């Protein structure tokens, strides 16, 4: 009887060991909702890292949204473990993520993200993803709503947003369509309004800005969604751009640069945020992903592939001197001169929507 019990015990132990061994090699899934290009090129290397470190065969499911609303929906419905929203989304009344008892995001454990120490101080100080003293996101990259110019057609670097209103550039520039607030901001900056005014319609002369906005939209050759079309750039003199299209146009032989308007400009930070759906090991994998994406090699690719600025200070010679200059790589002082997108009140948001609708009517005339 004792012998039979012993044999059963050994069999049970072996079964448990076999089960644990299989579990360690079992597939896991990480669901990422992020802007196009932020994840897909890096999946294989990340899977290799996870396999080596955790002995997991990781599946990565990626969804690329066409509008920022999808980040909120993914967090709310639990269809993504990690998202890449712009910094002003989480506290926007329309997309508020910190309702008491129903937070849509969770704190990353920075002990699992050692590359966080290399993030530029300006980005660390941003309060957009800080709620009641706790951090709910990690900066990944930063881009301006920038003024690009074709050096073959515009021989002197533009010094003002007002160049877009110069009649000689009619039908020779492109501007954004799905973030119209950016166009209203540059119209306001061109009129001399400051950063403490452009995010509040009550502090601006709406009629004056509307007049400029109407002209800006009417005379544009095209309006772009998502990112400007680099294939259109050879026939353009000017373009507003996150930087993506400028970089891609240059890779195709273009000679584009980003200007530095004297009035300043606005910029976004895209964050990696872990949603409430990520549990246990999945949350740890989210933190691994964030740390992986903050590695100097991936951060250099923020410049090379995305045409925007990395969030860290240790990219070094992985980018060339021209790229460092154009994209302000590691230049903390430069970022102090731009206004990060801010959450605007309901009155301003409504006014901006009405102003954009009115401006777009000009293209129908």
DOFI-171511 format. One record per residue (C-alpha): x, z, y; residue number from 1. Coordinates in Angstrom, 3 decimals, padded with zeros to 6 digits. Layout:
<sites>
site px=X pz=Z py=Y k=NUM
...
</sites>
This chain:
<sites>
site px=000.000 pz=000.000 py=000.000 k=1
site px=002.815 pz=000.963 py=002.426 k=2
site px=004.623 pz=-002.259 py=001.555 k=3
site px=001.489 pz=-004.260 py=002.325 k=4
site px=001.059 pz=-002.469 py=005.660 k=5
site px=004.708 pz=-003.110 py=006.507 k=6
site px=004.365 pz=-006.785 py=005.768 k=7
site px=001.247 pz=-006.985 py=007.931 k=8
site px=003.047 pz=-005.215 py=010.757 k=9
site px=005.974 pz=-007.631 py=010.568 k=10
site px=003.581 pz=-010.576 py=010.570 k=11
site px=001.775 pz=-009.152 py=013.602 k=12
site px=005.041 pz=-008.683 py=015.503 k=13
site px=006.151 pz=-012.218 py=014.656 k=14
site px=002.798 pz=-013.575 py=015.792 k=15
site px=003.119 pz=-011.741 py=019.100 k=16
site px=006.666 pz=-012.999 py=019.607 k=17
site px=005.533 pz=-016.543 py=018.805 k=18
site px=002.630 pz=-016.238 py=021.251 k=19
site px=004.885 pz=-014.924 py=024.028 k=20
site px=007.365 pz=-017.716 py=023.379 k=21
site px=004.632 pz=-020.304 py=023.603 k=22
site px=003.190 pz=-018.708 py=026.744 k=23
site px=006.548 pz=-018.906 py=028.512 k=24
site px=006.640 pz=-022.635 py=027.903 k=25
site px=002.975 pz=-023.275 py=028.548 k=26
site px=001.950 pz=-025.484 py=031.464 k=27
site px=001.001 pz=-023.987 py=034.823 k=28
site px=-000.680 pz=-025.760 py=037.722 k=29
site px=000.035 pz=-025.614 py=041.437 k=30
site px=-002.591 pz=-027.195 py=043.704 k=31
site px=-001.285 pz=-028.365 py=047.068 k=32
site px=-003.357 pz=-029.702 py=049.951 k=33
site px=-000.920 pz=-031.045 py=052.535 k=34
site px=-000.300 pz=-033.931 py=054.888 k=35
site px=000.960 pz=-037.110 py=053.259 k=36
site px=004.681 pz=-037.051 py=052.468 k=37
site px=004.955 pz=-033.272 py=052.534 k=38
site px=004.918 pz=-032.785 py=048.756 k=39
site px=004.934 pz=-035.868 py=046.527 k=40
site px=008.606 pz=-036.864 py=047.074 k=41
site px=009.787 pz=-033.403 py=046.051 k=42
site px=007.644 pz=-032.616 py=043.016 k=43
site px=010.103 pz=-033.601 py=040.281 k=44
site px=012.909 pz=-031.495 py=041.742 k=45
site px=010.571 pz=-028.545 py=042.128 k=46
site px=009.311 pz=-028.900 py=038.570 k=47
site px=012.919 pz=-028.863 py=037.364 k=48
site px=013.574 pz=-025.681 py=039.354 k=49
site px=010.514 pz=-023.981 py=037.881 k=50
site px=011.407 pz=-025.075 py=034.358 k=51
site px=014.920 pz=-023.687 py=034.703 k=52
site px=013.918 pz=-020.432 py=036.383 k=53
site px=010.626 pz=-019.627 py=034.612 k=54
site px=010.628 pz=-021.903 py=031.557 k=55
site px=007.312 pz=-023.309 py=032.749 k=56
site px=006.128 pz=-026.880 py=032.467 k=57
site px=004.545 pz=-027.067 py=035.888 k=58
site px=001.786 pz=-029.476 py=036.823 k=59
site px=001.411 pz=-030.186 py=040.530 k=60
site px=-001.849 pz=-031.541 py=041.898 k=61
site px=-001.627 pz=-032.918 py=045.432 k=62
site px=-004.393 pz=-033.789 py=047.852 k=63
site px=-003.571 pz=-035.424 py=051.191 k=64
site px=-006.329 pz=-034.831 py=053.762 k=65
site px=-007.278 pz=-037.247 py=056.494 k=66
site px=-008.473 pz=-034.488 py=058.808 k=67
site px=-007.476 pz=-030.859 py=059.364 k=68
site px=-011.000 pz=-029.728 py=058.418 k=69
site px=-009.960 pz=-030.259 py=054.805 k=70
site px=-007.396 pz=-027.460 py=054.969 k=71
site px=-010.109 pz=-025.007 py=055.888 k=72
site px=-012.447 pz=-026.324 py=053.209 k=73
site px=-009.703 pz=-026.108 py=050.567 k=74
site px=-009.014 pz=-022.489 py=051.490 k=75
site px=-012.696 pz=-021.597 py=051.677 k=76
site px=-013.680 pz=-023.252 py=048.396 k=77
site px=-010.510 pz=-022.265 py=046.558 k=78
site px=-009.566 pz=-025.834 py=045.654 k=79
site px=-005.935 pz=-025.386 py=046.739 k=80
site px=-003.334 pz=-022.682 py=046.233 k=81
site px=-001.221 pz=-023.700 py=049.203 k=82
site px=-002.019 pz=-025.719 py=052.345 k=83
site px=-000.092 pz=-027.121 py=055.339 k=84
site px=-002.318 pz=-026.665 py=058.424 k=85
site px=-001.228 pz=-026.925 py=062.076 k=86
site px=-000.645 pz=-023.534 py=063.611 k=87
site px=-003.775 pz=-023.350 py=065.745 k=88
site px=-006.247 pz=-023.920 py=062.908 k=89
site px=-006.462 pz=-020.484 py=061.273 k=90
site px=-007.746 pz=-018.712 py=064.403 k=91
site px=-009.897 pz=-021.559 py=065.657 k=92
site px=-013.502 pz=-020.283 py=065.769 k=93
site px=-014.603 pz=-023.311 py=063.751 k=94
site px=-012.078 pz=-022.613 py=060.999 k=95
site px=-011.518 pz=-018.876 py=061.312 k=96
site px=-009.601 pz=-017.561 py=058.295 k=97
site px=-009.576 pz=-013.812 py=059.007 k=98
site px=-013.184 pz=-012.684 py=058.739 k=99
site px=-013.155 pz=-009.040 py=057.651 k=100
site px=-013.615 pz=-008.770 py=053.919 k=101
site px=-013.311 pz=-012.526 py=053.412 k=102
site px=-009.766 pz=-013.568 py=054.373 k=103
site px=-009.031 pz=-017.132 py=053.289 k=104
site px=-005.254 pz=-016.661 py=053.380 k=105
site px=-002.893 pz=-014.071 py=051.946 k=106
site px=000.480 pz=-012.705 py=052.968 k=107
site px=003.539 pz=-014.387 py=051.477 k=108
site px=006.119 pz=-011.977 py=050.086 k=109
site px=009.171 pz=-012.841 py=052.187 k=110
site px=011.458 pz=-011.251 py=049.581 k=111
site px=010.655 pz=-014.313 py=047.514 k=112
site px=011.435 pz=-016.640 py=050.430 k=113
site px=015.092 pz=-015.920 py=051.313 k=114
site px=015.340 pz=-019.123 py=053.341 k=115
site px=012.940 pz=-017.575 py=055.839 k=116
site px=015.943 pz=-015.940 py=057.527 k=117
site px=017.072 pz=-019.381 py=058.726 k=118
site px=013.878 pz=-020.198 py=060.623 k=119
site px=014.492 pz=-020.627 py=064.364 k=120
site px=013.601 pz=-017.544 py=066.454 k=121
site px=011.111 pz=-019.549 py=068.538 k=122
site px=009.108 pz=-020.386 py=065.423 k=123
site px=009.342 pz=-016.859 py=064.036 k=124
site px=007.877 pz=-015.508 py=067.261 k=125
site px=004.834 pz=-017.783 py=067.112 k=126
site px=001.764 pz=-015.557 py=066.702 k=127
site px=-000.615 pz=-018.200 py=065.335 k=128
site px=-000.359 pz=-017.013 py=061.723 k=129
site px=000.185 pz=-013.349 py=062.555 k=130
site px=-002.977 pz=-011.251 py=062.203 k=131
site px=-002.983 pz=-007.527 py=062.928 k=132
site px=000.791 pz=-007.497 py=062.641 k=133
site px=000.913 pz=-009.264 py=059.267 k=134
site px=002.191 pz=-012.773 py=058.532 k=135
site px=-000.075 pz=-015.293 py=056.783 k=136
site px=002.039 pz=-018.429 py=056.927 k=137
site px=005.591 pz=-019.743 py=057.148 k=138
site px=006.668 pz=-022.528 py=059.560 k=139
site px=007.700 pz=-025.754 py=057.842 k=140
site px=008.256 pz=-028.359 py=060.579 k=141
site px=007.463 pz=-029.045 py=064.206 k=142
site px=006.583 pz=-032.152 py=066.114 k=143
site px=005.671 pz=-033.035 py=069.658 k=144
site px=002.893 pz=-035.214 py=070.846 k=145
site px=005.785 pz=-037.282 py=072.031 k=146
site px=006.279 pz=-040.248 py=074.330 k=147
site px=008.130 pz=-042.964 py=072.466 k=148
site px=009.585 pz=-045.987 py=074.230 k=149
site px=010.988 pz=-049.281 py=073.048 k=150
site px=014.460 pz=-049.534 py=074.596 k=151
site px=014.322 pz=-053.328 py=074.328 k=152
site px=011.310 pz=-053.394 py=076.670 k=153
site px=011.675 pz=-050.191 py=078.689 k=154
site px=015.285 pz=-050.140 py=079.856 k=155
site px=015.208 pz=-046.742 py=081.588 k=156
site px=013.989 pz=-043.639 py=079.796 k=157
site px=010.516 pz=-042.675 py=081.109 k=158
site px=010.467 pz=-039.395 py=083.009 k=159
site px=006.697 pz=-038.899 py=083.237 k=160
site px=003.551 pz=-039.252 py=081.158 k=161
site px=002.197 pz=-041.257 py=084.070 k=162
site px=004.099 pz=-044.315 py=082.869 k=163
site px=001.216 pz=-044.872 py=080.429 k=164
site px=-001.046 pz=-045.480 py=083.433 k=165
site px=001.247 pz=-048.088 py=084.977 k=166
site px=-000.738 pz=-051.391 py=085.028 k=167
site px=002.254 pz=-053.376 py=083.786 k=168
site px=002.026 pz=-051.629 py=080.427 k=169
site px=-001.639 pz=-052.473 py=079.889 k=170
site px=-002.187 pz=-053.402 py=076.208 k=171
site px=001.423 pz=-052.495 py=075.460 k=172
site px=000.981 pz=-048.937 py=074.183 k=173
site px=-000.839 pz=-046.978 py=071.494 k=174
site px=-002.273 pz=-043.448 py=071.608 k=175
site px=-003.814 pz=-041.019 py=069.138 k=176
site px=-007.504 pz=-041.055 py=068.282 k=177
site px=-008.240 pz=-038.126 py=065.944 k=178
site px=-006.558 pz=-035.417 py=068.057 k=179
site px=-008.011 pz=-036.441 py=071.446 k=180
site px=-007.143 pz=-033.075 py=072.983 k=181
site px=-003.532 pz=-034.272 py=073.097 k=182
site px=-004.495 pz=-037.136 py=075.407 k=183
site px=-006.396 pz=-034.808 py=077.699 k=184
site px=-003.395 pz=-032.501 py=077.841 k=185
site px=-001.003 pz=-035.283 py=078.875 k=186
site px=-003.468 pz=-036.472 py=081.533 k=187
site px=-003.576 pz=-032.935 py=082.896 k=188
site px=000.204 pz=-032.552 py=082.774 k=189
site px=000.552 pz=-035.829 py=084.672 k=190
site px=-001.640 pz=-034.364 py=087.409 k=191
site px=000.644 pz=-031.359 py=087.722 k=192
site px=-001.254 pz=-028.771 py=085.714 k=193
site px=000.848 pz=-026.193 py=083.893 k=194
site px=000.814 pz=-024.809 py=080.374 k=195
site px=-001.374 pz=-021.871 py=081.375 k=196
site px=-004.037 pz=-024.263 py=082.641 k=197
site px=-004.263 pz=-027.226 py=080.271 k=198
site px=-005.894 pz=-025.261 py=077.446 k=199
site px=-008.813 pz=-024.091 py=079.604 k=200
site px=-011.244 pz=-026.555 py=081.167 k=201
site px=-012.304 pz=-023.920 py=083.699 k=202
site px=-008.822 pz=-024.119 py=085.239 k=203
site px=-008.849 pz=-027.899 py=085.700 k=204
site px=-010.709 pz=-030.535 py=087.689 k=205
site px=-012.641 pz=-032.228 py=084.912 k=206
site px=-013.632 pz=-035.269 py=086.992 k=207
site px=-010.018 pz=-036.057 py=087.948 k=208
site px=-008.825 pz=-035.771 py=084.389 k=209
site px=-011.743 pz=-037.864 py=083.122 k=210
site px=-010.782 pz=-040.680 py=085.459 k=211
site px=-007.224 pz=-040.762 py=084.127 k=212
site px=-008.372 pz=-040.402 py=080.535 k=213
site px=-010.746 pz=-043.343 py=080.912 k=214
site px=-007.902 pz=-045.541 py=082.154 k=215
site px=-005.521 pz=-044.321 py=079.451 k=216
site px=-007.976 pz=-045.231 py=076.706 k=217
site px=-009.202 pz=-048.494 py=078.198 k=218
site px=-005.718 pz=-049.945 py=078.636 k=219
site px=-004.354 pz=-048.890 py=075.234 k=220
site px=-003.677 pz=-051.694 py=072.776 k=221
site px=-004.773 pz=-049.460 py=069.920 k=222
site px=-005.826 pz=-045.957 py=068.941 k=223
site px=-004.264 pz=-044.466 py=065.837 k=224
site px=-005.422 pz=-041.884 py=063.316 k=225
site px=-003.036 pz=-039.702 py=061.331 k=226
site px=000.159 pz=-041.409 py=062.452 k=227
site px=000.921 pz=-044.400 py=064.649 k=228
site px=001.476 pz=-047.686 py=062.828 k=229
site px=005.205 pz=-048.543 py=062.909 k=230
site px=004.440 pz=-052.161 py=062.012 k=231
site px=002.798 pz=-052.500 py=065.416 k=232
site px=005.806 pz=-051.162 py=067.295 k=233
site px=007.804 pz=-054.411 py=067.744 k=234
site px=005.104 pz=-055.703 py=070.120 k=235
site px=004.719 pz=-052.411 py=071.996 k=236
site px=006.617 pz=-050.956 py=074.936 k=237
site px=005.332 pz=-047.380 py=074.669 k=238
site px=003.624 pz=-045.151 py=072.134 k=239
site px=002.532 pz=-041.597 py=071.712 k=240
site px=003.799 pz=-040.335 py=068.383 k=241
site px=004.367 pz=-037.220 py=066.320 k=242
site px=007.764 pz=-038.786 py=065.749 k=243
site px=006.918 pz=-040.226 py=062.321 k=244
site px=006.322 pz=-043.762 py=063.544 k=245
site px=009.365 pz=-043.813 py=065.834 k=246
site px=011.590 pz=-042.955 py=062.899 k=247
site px=009.944 pz=-045.531 py=060.623 k=248
site px=010.065 pz=-048.228 py=063.288 k=249
site px=013.785 pz=-047.641 py=063.704 k=250
site px=014.327 pz=-047.827 py=059.945 k=251
site px=012.810 pz=-051.305 py=060.178 k=252
site px=015.243 pz=-052.368 py=062.885 k=253
site px=013.466 pz=-051.076 py=065.974 k=254
site px=015.235 pz=-049.419 py=068.876 k=255
site px=012.895 pz=-046.626 py=069.856 k=256
site px=013.636 pz=-043.271 py=071.441 k=257
site px=011.548 pz=-040.262 py=072.425 k=258
site px=011.396 pz=-039.529 py=076.149 k=259
site px=011.442 pz=-036.083 py=077.751 k=260
site px=008.722 pz=-036.146 py=080.445 k=261
site px=009.460 pz=-033.866 py=083.388 k=262
site px=005.973 pz=-032.356 py=083.088 k=263
site px=006.786 pz=-031.070 py=079.602 k=264
site px=004.596 pz=-031.595 py=076.578 k=265
site px=002.736 pz=-030.032 py=073.693 k=266
site px=003.829 pz=-029.530 py=070.121 k=267
site px=002.458 pz=-028.396 py=066.782 k=268
site px=003.978 pz=-026.401 py=063.975 k=269
site px=002.773 pz=-027.132 py=060.469 k=270
site px=002.786 pz=-024.041 py=058.284 k=271
site px=002.767 pz=-023.412 py=054.572 k=272
site px=-000.103 pz=-020.996 py=053.933 k=273
site px=-001.069 pz=-019.429 py=050.607 k=274
site px=-004.814 pz=-019.341 py=050.047 k=275
site px=-006.751 pz=-016.503 py=048.476 k=276
site px=-007.173 pz=-018.670 py=045.369 k=277
site px=-003.527 pz=-018.226 py=044.321 k=278
site px=-003.362 pz=-015.340 py=041.875 k=279
site px=-000.537 pz=-013.695 py=039.944 k=280
site px=002.133 pz=-016.130 py=038.868 k=281
site px=000.571 pz=-018.921 py=040.944 k=282
site px=001.186 pz=-016.955 py=044.134 k=283
site px=004.815 pz=-016.505 py=043.112 k=284
site px=005.072 pz=-020.251 py=042.557 k=285
site px=003.649 pz=-020.811 py=046.039 k=286
site px=006.421 pz=-018.644 py=047.453 k=287
site px=008.971 pz=-020.579 py=045.389 k=288
site px=007.572 pz=-023.791 py=046.861 k=289
site px=007.873 pz=-022.509 py=050.428 k=290
site px=011.448 pz=-021.378 py=049.857 k=291
site px=012.248 pz=-024.723 py=048.201 k=292
site px=010.850 pz=-026.630 py=051.182 k=293
site px=012.951 pz=-024.554 py=053.597 k=294
site px=016.167 pz=-025.480 py=051.794 k=295
site px=018.572 pz=-027.455 py=054.038 k=296
site px=018.249 pz=-030.609 py=051.912 k=297
site px=014.453 pz=-030.698 py=052.226 k=298
site px=014.609 pz=-029.682 py=055.879 k=299
site px=016.998 pz=-032.551 py=056.594 k=300
site px=014.436 pz=-034.811 py=054.979 k=301
site px=011.889 pz=-033.563 py=057.526 k=302
site px=013.977 pz=-035.617 py=059.959 k=303
site px=014.780 pz=-038.549 py=057.695 k=304
site px=011.386 pz=-039.082 py=056.080 k=305
site px=008.972 pz=-037.543 py=058.575 k=306
site px=010.654 pz=-038.082 py=061.919 k=307
site px=009.987 pz=-034.559 py=063.191 k=308
site px=011.957 pz=-031.356 py=063.690 k=309
site px=012.954 pz=-028.965 py=060.903 k=310
site px=012.041 pz=-025.302 py=061.210 k=311
site px=015.475 pz=-023.950 py=060.268 k=312
site px=018.876 pz=-023.584 py=061.899 k=313
site px=021.153 pz=-024.461 py=058.967 k=314
site px=020.646 pz=-028.194 py=058.371 k=315
site px=024.170 pz=-028.817 py=059.643 k=316
site px=025.720 pz=-032.218 py=058.977 k=317
site px=022.905 pz=-033.331 py=056.688 k=318
site px=021.587 pz=-035.110 py=059.799 k=319
site px=023.701 pz=-037.236 py=062.110 k=320
site px=024.394 pz=-036.493 py=065.802 k=321
site px=021.801 pz=-039.019 py=067.026 k=322
site px=019.107 pz=-037.481 py=064.817 k=323
site px=020.047 pz=-034.014 py=066.037 k=324
site px=019.571 pz=-035.164 py=069.612 k=325
site px=016.313 pz=-037.072 py=069.135 k=326
site px=014.629 pz=-034.411 py=067.017 k=327
site px=016.201 pz=-031.329 py=068.619 k=328
site px=017.494 pz=-030.097 py=065.285 k=329
site px=018.285 pz=-026.385 py=065.461 k=330
site px=017.804 pz=-026.409 py=069.248 k=331
site px=015.917 pz=-023.178 py=069.854 k=332
site px=016.233 pz=-023.489 py=073.640 k=333
site px=014.509 pz=-026.887 py=073.645 k=334
site px=011.427 pz=-025.553 py=071.889 k=335
site px=011.061 pz=-022.906 py=074.565 k=336
site px=010.259 pz=-025.747 py=076.986 k=337
site px=007.200 pz=-027.074 py=075.113 k=338
site px=003.708 pz=-025.623 py=074.807 k=339
site px=002.576 pz=-024.992 py=071.251 k=340
site px=-001.020 pz=-025.935 py=070.600 k=341
site px=-003.332 pz=-023.043 py=071.434 k=342
site px=-006.784 pz=-022.074 py=070.278 k=343
site px=-009.233 pz=-023.132 py=072.986 k=344
site px=-012.567 pz=-021.500 py=073.772 k=345
site px=-015.851 pz=-023.096 py=072.781 k=346
site px=-016.581 pz=-024.317 py=076.304 k=347
site px=-013.252 pz=-026.151 py=076.499 k=348
site px=-013.567 pz=-027.606 py=073.010 k=349
site px=-017.044 pz=-028.935 py=073.828 k=350
site px=-015.908 pz=-030.372 py=077.163 k=351
site px=-012.935 pz=-032.118 py=075.575 k=352
site px=-015.176 pz=-033.716 py=072.941 k=353
site px=-017.526 pz=-034.999 py=075.638 k=354
site px=-014.637 pz=-036.301 py=077.724 k=355
site px=-013.174 pz=-038.197 py=074.800 k=356
site px=-016.523 pz=-039.739 py=073.901 k=357
site px=-016.917 pz=-040.886 py=077.505 k=358
site px=-013.402 pz=-042.328 py=077.593 k=359
site px=-013.890 pz=-044.308 py=074.390 k=360
site px=-016.912 pz=-046.021 py=075.918 k=361
site px=-014.438 pz=-047.744 py=078.252 k=362
site px=-013.133 pz=-049.798 py=075.344 k=363
site px=-016.619 pz=-051.204 py=074.780 k=364
site px=-016.900 pz=-052.593 py=078.295 k=365
</sites>
